[in-house]
Amino acid sequence: MSARGERYAGGRWRNWFFGFVLVAALIGAILHWGEVEGFAALVERARPGWLGLAFALQLSTYVSVAAGWAAVLRRAGTPQRLPPLIRIAITKLFADQALPSAGMGGNVLLVDQLRGIGVERGTAVAALIISMIGFYAAYALFAIIMLVLLWFNDRATPLMAGLVTLFLCVALAIPGLALWLRSRGSEPLPAWLERIGVVRSLLDTVAESPGDLLRDRALLTRVAACNALIFLADAGTLFACLRALGTNASFGASFIALIMASIVVTLGPIPLGLGSFEATSTATLRLLGVSFEAAFAGTMLLRLLILWLPLVPGMILMRGAMKRPPSVPHPSGASGGSARDDHR
């Protein structure tokens, strides 16, 4: 296929994908507009100091996501500045929440946008795989810690243990699949899989990631640490939201509620986790001694900060990504993407 044809096909694919994400988010927002309107009352009666801390913690999550990618790109010899990576982080987290795909919705977007700022395709895929490993490593560790904390407080139930076990299977399966595809290299797939163009394309893409990056344990540890900071910041945000509303809940209770609600959203099919996150977080906080009214109000304020406020910039940045021309493979065969100064 010619470069012009590749640009057309790539642009059409990007428009369909990004458009689907936007429609999913808009439908969710419209169906739950009453909740959005109710957030104004919560903000009006919140303590400014704690509310400011919650807002700062949420900003730090995007920096942590970008820092993990920056570590991979720096190790690969293609360092990038944090600001463009933070913009990509906002769109990726937006896509992850809009698409019910176990946190995988924004991964395709990540590779596409990294290539758009001049990162080679193999390095972009390596950043994707390493970020997935780091994300699920931190996630799985915190899920186990959460269950242990519930057990020590005599609050663990068979349902909670079952959910954590199921989640751990997912946490091992997703990065495990990516590593398995990487280890196969260019080996042929079974005939029935070869006929699925998307699977064949995924294998070809994953096979391009540099193996030395995936074997760098120090790099994997740094990326996992960056992802761990995200979960801690989210738990801290819930803690600050509860304090902002005058509730003396502990950080431990906030951490347990945040992780349990996140697991339910990860395993569920509901876009944006609408309803399932709120119900799980509220029920968990109530189980740990927080009043129902305070648990529900704190969870709603948390959702304002982690979902509804980023929704607008996420849509704006994604629309910008849709308008940006897709990168075209370099004639030599390496995917060089567009010029690096395109992101300025």
Secondary structure, 3 states (H helix, E strand, C coil): CCHHHHHHHHHHHHHHHHHHHHHHHHHHHHHCHHHHHHHHHHHHCCCHHHHHHHHHHHHHHHHHHHHHHHHHHHHCCCCCCHHHHHHHHHHHHHHHHHCCCCCCCCHHHHHHHHHHCCCCHHHHHHHHHHHHHHHHHHHHHHHHHHHHHHHHCCCCCHHHHHHHHHHHHHHHHHHHHHHHHHHHCCCCCCHHHHCCHHHHHHHHHHHCCCHHHHCCHHHHHHHHHHHHHHHHHHHHHHHHHHHHCCCCCCHHHHHHHHHHHHHHHHHCCCHHHCCHHHHHHHHHHHHCCCCHHHHHHHHHHHHHHHHHHHHHHHHHHHHHHHHCCCCCCCCCCCCCCCCHHHHC
